[in-house]
Amino acid sequence: MPHPLYALFHPQSLAVVGASDRYGSSGRQVFSFLLAQRPAPLIVPVNNQHKTVGGIKAFETLADACKAHACDSAVVILAADKLNAIVREAAKYGVANIVFVGEADTPPNMRNKFDRAAETARKAGIRLLWLPAAGLQGLYGNSPSNSPACAYIGQSPDIADCMSQYAADRQIVFSRFLTVNPPSYPVSTGQIIDYIVSETRTRALLVHIGSAEHAQDLLAALTAAARHKPVVVLPTLSDPAEARLFACALARKHILTVATLTEFLIAAKLIHADRNGRGKRVAILGNTPQIANLSLQTLAQTELEAARPVRAAARLLPHKTAPANP
């Protein structure tokens, strides 16, 4: 049975609302990218000002495009105040997935318009995802390698740019490189994590979290992902109290986190180089002989062996056991 988000990542008939031929416009940039990547067998432009866009017949409305081609997905490159009407129109004609292309740094009144459209989408059962323009590459772009690789999911175009430049300089490839806007619409960051981890070409996952909206959903997705594949998280929440709570939650779930962008970049390099511990010697540090003996008994049932104590480690340990666990 396919994943619930499979159709979002692999549309069959894609309407591009706001596609344009106007030089320098977002509509032209996005439509040109989609024509080059061909994420769907059929891509149709929707623009009531042009009869053709990119040499392809354009439809005046999304309804007209759906009547002609039964579109299952739509990319919307219009102002936020038009999004709610597009979602209602999509609900009437069976469009199941909508990707709204827009930047995150919008004024509050624009955010309110997004929220109204999101509520309409929830009621209609439409998967609505809000991406910056750069995020389309990760959603619809072709991976440079068919071999399993690390995937990147982030909530900041700026951090994504740093990671992208770092990776390009070191020839690091990703199975997917997806930047999303933080608000949790019908398609949340947690759901995206769940889908990308399920892909066979995903070997590990790097996740940048800038907003912990719907934290339970996000933590559940990260926890499930970490059970199957290596996961490294860089949290950059702006509120100190929220950041501490989120960090504690990640620690309780035993999810590996890094504190700086440098460590995040190094993690990408190590995963790409496949630098994993492959030795058989295990050092055991404990504060009671019973725990040490139990560990040795467990080791005897495996192919591992206990490493001999080294002087450097001995110098770090106290001469006498402390009365309380530090």
FIMAR-146305 format. One record per atom (N, C-alpha, C, CB): x, y, z. Coordinates in steps of 0.05 Angstrom, whole numbers, plus 5000, padded with zeros to 4 digits. Atoms other than C-alpha are relative to their C-alpha. Glycine has a CB too. Example, Ala and Ser with C-alpha at 12.3 -4.5 7.8 and 13.67 -1.06 7.14 Angstrom:
! residues 2
501849765000524649105156501850245000498050015025498449764999527349795143498550225014500950094971
***
This chain:
! residues 326
501749765000500050005000501850255000498150005024498349775001503150674980499650185024499550154974500149814978504751205032497950224994502850135005502049805005499251735041501150254985498850095026498949765014504052275014501249934973502150135018498750085026506351874953499050174977499549704995501249855023501552244906500950295001497049995001499049734999504052914932502850034987500150095030497350005011511252744913500149904971501849845017500050115027509252384849497350054986500649695001502549935013503452744815499849874972499550304998500450105027500352474751499250224980497949785000500949785017497053104724500250255017497149954989499449774984499653764750499250264988503050005006500849735009496354444742501750215014497050065006498349794989500855054752498550264999502850024984501749764998496455634775501850245005497949975022498249774998500156284762502449974982500850045028497850035019504856014708500050244981499749734984499849755016507456584666502449984981500350245018497749965018511956774608501550265006499050004971498849744994513657444639502849975011498250175019497250034992521157514645500450105028501850164980499349924972523657534717497849935020500550295001502250054981516957314747500449725013497350014986499950264986516256744798498549794984498850025028501550195017511056434752501649884978497650134989498350105021516056374696502249815011501350234984497950164988521556114741499049725008501250155024501150264990517255574773499149824977497750055019501050165023513955354708502349894984498150174983497650095015520655304672501349775015502050234996498850214984523354884729498449744998500250085030501850235001517354414727500249874972497250075006499850125027517854324651502749864997499850224979497450125003525254164658500149745016502250195010499850244983524353654715497949794994499650095029502250195007517853344690499249825023500849834976500850174978515253114758497449854995499650175025502550135007508652914725499949954970497550175009500250045029506952614657498650234985498449744995501449785013502353204644500250255018497049934995499749754986503753924665498550224983503050085005501649815015498654464646500150285014497149914997500049734988499155224658497250115003501750194983502549874996493455624687500650305003498549895025499649714999493456374672497850134983502950074989502349885015487456804653500950244983497950095020499049785016491957324619501349914975501950175016498550105024495356874568498649754989502949935008501150245013492756364518502049775000499250074971498050204998499355994520502250095019501349934972497749954983505155944569502149794994499250005031497950195007511755634548499249844976500649835023500850155024508455434482497949795006502349874988502150194992503155034520497450145005500849835025502649874996495755194520499550055029497749824988500649934972493855564583497050025004501350275007502849994993487155514618499450245018499249745015500649764985483556104649499849955030497450124990500450074972481855754714500949715006497050045008499350274992483755134753497749814993500649995031502450175007476654874741500249924970497450165005499850075029477754914665502249794995500750264984497850205003484354534671499149735010502550105016500950264989481053994714497949874982498950045028502050115019475253914665501449874976498150224991498650115024480253794609501849775006501550224986497950194994485453374645499749855026502650134999500450134974482753144713502650025017499249714996497549964985488753444750499749895029500850305000500150104973490453094815501750185019501149725001498349834984495453624839500250274988502849885004499749725011496654374833502350145015497450165003498049814988502454854845498850284996502849974986501349735000499955554863502250215004497850025021498049784998504356164850498550274998502249984977501549754999499556724868500250125027497049944993500049874974498557214924498349845020498950294997501350164979496256914990497050055002501350065027502849944997489557264988498349854979499550304997501550165020487556834928500149705005501250054972499650284996489556174958497549865010502249965021502550134989483056034996498149934977498750185021501850055023478956104932501049774983499750264983498950225015483755634896499549745013503150044996500550254985483055114951497149924997500750045030502850075003475455154947499449894972498250245006500350095027475755074872501249724996501350204980498750265001480554484879498249795012502750005013501750194987475754144927497749914982498950125026502350075017470154164876500849814977498850264987499250165023474253824822502049785006501250194979498550244992477953294861503050035000499349784982497149964998484953614865500849935029500850294993499450104973487953234924502450135013500549704999497549894989494653594932500550284989502449814993499449735009496454334930502650085013497750205008497449894990503454634937499950304995502449864985500049715002503355374952502950095002498350135022497349905001509855724933500150285011501249984971499849734988511456314978502150005022497350095010497949984979516756565027498750015028501750244995501150024973515956485102499850275014501849825017500049744986517457205122497850184988502850144997502349855010510457475107498850155023498049814987501349854978506557995147497849845012499050274989502050154986501457755198497449974985499450135027502550025014495457915154500249794977499250274988499650215019498357455100499949735013502750044985500050264985499456905151497149925006501650025026502850064994492056965170498649884975498550255009501150115025490256845097500949714995500850184976499050285002494656225096498449825018503049995007501450164981491155975158497249944992500050145028502750045009484256065129500049794977498750264990499850195022486355685066500649725011502150084980499350264988489355135110497649875012502250045020502450114988482855055148498149894979498650215018501750095022479055005083501049734988499850214977498850255011483954475058499649775019503050044996500450224981483354065122497149894998500550105029502850085001475754055117499549854974498150245002500450135026476253845043501749754997500550204978498350235003481453315056502250034979498449754993497949945020486553665011502750035015499350264985497349974989493953605026501250264990501849754993499049745007496454315027502850035012498250235010497249974991503954445032501050274991501849774988499049735006507255125036503149994998499250205023497150025005514255155006501150274991500649784980498649785015519255704989500749894972502650095015499450085028521155694915502249794999500850254983497750195000527655324932499149725008502250105018500950264990523654764964498949824978497950045020501050175022520854524897502049804990499050184977497950195009527554214880499949745016502750135002500150234984526953744938497449844997500350075029502550135003519653594925499849854973497750195002500450105027519853484850502649954984498350194984497550035014527253504830501049724999502050185012498850265003531052904806502649985016500649944970497650044984536352624853502449974982499749765019497650045017543552674825501149725002502150205008498950274998544751964848497749815007502249985022502050204994540451334848500849835024499649824976499150154977544651034904498950125026503150005001501049904975542151084976501850225011499849785021498449774991544351755006498450135023500550204978501349854978542752225063497950194989502150155017502049815007536452645059500150245019497149875000500149754983535753365084497250115000502150214989502549864997529453685111500550245019497749815011499549764983529854395137497750204999502550134991502049804998525554975158501150284997498649985027498849745005530155545138501550014974501850085023498549985025532355745068502950085004498750214981497249914995538556075098501849775008500050225022498450244992540955445133500249804977498849875025499950185024539155045071502150104980497349994987497949895018543555515030502849935009499750304997497350074989549455395077500649714995500050075031499650295004548454645074500549944970497649855010499750065029547654654998502850084990497850154985497349915009554055064988502249815011500550295009498050184987557954625037500049734985499349965030500250265014555453995002501250024971497149904998499049975027557054264932503150015000498850254987497149984999564154434952501449745006500850205022498850264992565253724978498849774985499749965030501250215017561253344925498349815017502149854985501950154984556253114978497350004985499750115029502650025013549752864946497949925020500149804976502250074982542952794979497949854984498850265012502250145013537252324963497650204995499049765016501949775003532552924975501150235016497249925010499149764986533953634995497650195001502650144987502649865000527453955018499950215022497749795005500449784981526154625051497150075001501750264991502949944997519254745079499750255018498549765013500649784981516055345114498849885025498150204987500750134974514855205188497149955006501050175021502750054991507255275195499149724992498150214988500950275004504054595202497350004988500049845026502550015014498754575149499149704998500250124972500850285002495053935129502349814995497949974978497650165003501853685108502150125018501049984970498249894980506453775168502949904994499149925028497250095001514053715175500249715009501850195016499950284990512853075215499149804979498349975024500950195021508952755158502149984977497350104989498050015021514352945108502449835009501050294993497950174989519652635153499349714997500650075030500950285002515551995156500149904972497149985011499950095027514951965081502949964989498550194981497250015011522252115064501649775012501450265004498650234988524751605114499149744988499550005031501050255012520351075081501249954972497050024998498850055027523951175014502549835002500650274986497750184999528950635000502750144994499749774980497549865006534051134973500950185023499650174975499249844977534251495041501649825019497550125015498250164982540151225081500150125028502849984988499949854975540151755136498450264997502950055010501749765001536552395154501350235016497249945010499349754986538853105171497650185001502450144985502449844996533353535200500650265015497849845015499849744986533454275217497250085009501350224982502649934989527754485263500250295010499149815023500149724991526355235269497550075015500450184977502649954987519255185295498949735009498050154982501050264989516254645340496950005001501149965028502950025001508954745319499249704997498950174976500850285000505254095331502349825008498849914973497650134991511153845372499649705003500950125026500450294996508053165388500249854974497349955013499850125027507153005314502949994990498250154980497249985009514253235300501749805015501050285004498450184984517252835358499449714993499550055030500850275007513352215339501349914974497049974998498850075026515952245267503049975003499450234980497150034996523152355290500749755014501150255015499550254984522751785340499749764982498149995023500450235018519951305288502249984980497350024986497949995020525151525237502649895012500450284989497550074987530851425287500249705006500550165025500050294996528750705298501049844976497249905008499450145025530250535226502650104987497750024981497749885014535651015201501350225018499150124973498849784985540751505230498750264995503050014993501349745001537652175246501650205016497049995010498549794986541352815264498350254998502850054988501849774999537253425286501650255010497649945019499049744992539354155290497650175008501850144977502249834992534154535332501050295004498749895026499449724997534255295328497550165007501350124974502449864992527955505364500750275013498449825020499349734991527756245380499350055029498550204983500849964972524156205447501749825018497049945004498250174983529155975501498649785016501550185019501450204984524055625544499049774982497650135015500950205018521055265485502349834990498550134976497650155009528055075461500949805020502250204993499250184979529754765528498149765002500150145028501950214999523354365530500349804976497150115000499750175024524354115459502549845001500050184974497550144997531553935473499849765019502350195009500450224981529453525534498349784988498650115025501650205013524153175493501649834981497650134985498250155019529252985439501949825015501650204983498150164984534052735493498549765011501250175023501550234989528552295524499549794979497350105012500550185022527251995456502649894988498450134978497450095009534751865447500550074971500249705004499649905027534952285383502550175000497650164989497549855001541852545365499650294991502049854981500249725007542153305364502850124999498250155020497549855001547653795347499250295008501349994972500649744989548254495376500850234982501450045026499049795018551754875320499749924971502950075007500150055029551454945245502449854991499750274984497550145007558654715241499749705005502450115016500450284994556854055275498049874980499049965029502050105019550853985228501449944973497850214997498650045026555354065167501949765002501650264993498250234996560453575195498449734999501550025026501650255001554853065205499349924972497450045016500550065028553053125132502449884986499150264984497650105012560253005112500649715010502450185007499550274990560952395158498149794989499950005031501950195011554552075134500649944971497150125003499450045029556452185061502549824997500550274987497550175002563351875074499649725012502350145014500650264988559951295110501949935022500049784979498250044978564251395171498549895024501650265007501450134978560950905219502049835015497649844990498350184983564050525277499749714991499350045029500250285009565649835251501949815016500749984970498350174983570349585306498449815017501850175017501350204983568949015354500750035029500849724991499349964972572149275417498250225013503050085003501949824986567449615467501250075028497249875003499249914974569650025527497650025018501650274999502349994981565249955589500850185023499349715010499549824977564950515640497549985017500650294991502350024982560450405701500850095028499049715000499449914972559750625773499449785020498450255007500350234982558249925802501249764987497049965008499050255011561649255793497849834987501549845021502250165010554848935782499350074971497550035018500649925027553449345720502249914981499650314998497750095016560449195693499849704994502650085013500250295004559548445704497749934981499749865027502250065017552748445671500750074971497550165009499249925027555648815611501949794988501350285000498150205010561348305605498549744993502149955021501550245006556347735608498550034973498149935022501549955025552248055552501950004976498650275002498049995022558548175510500849724991502550155008499250285006560247435515498149864981500349845026502050125018553847275476500050134973497350035013499949875026555847715418502849974988499450315003497450015013561647795370501950235010499750024970498449784990564148405409501949905022498250225010498150064978569848415459500550255016502649884989499449784982571548855518502850114994499749935029497449875004577149355505501550015026499650284987498449974976582849375554500050295009502949904995499949734991583049985599502550144990499950015031497749855009587750535575500750215021499550134972499149814979591851005618498550274998503050044998501349745004588551615588497350015013499850084970502750014988581651385610500249985030498549764989499750044971584151175679500650275014502349815006499449744988586751885691497650175003502250144984502449845000579852175677498049915022498749994973501950114981576251715726500950065029499749704996499349944972575951865802501349755013497550085016498750224986580351445848498049845016502350105017502050144984574451295893497250074989500250095030502749965010567151215874498650225016498349745000501449794987563051835890497549885015499150224980502350114986557451715942497450044985499850145027502449965015552251995894500649994970498750285007499650025029551351885819500250294990497649854987499649735010554152515786498050084978502850054990
***
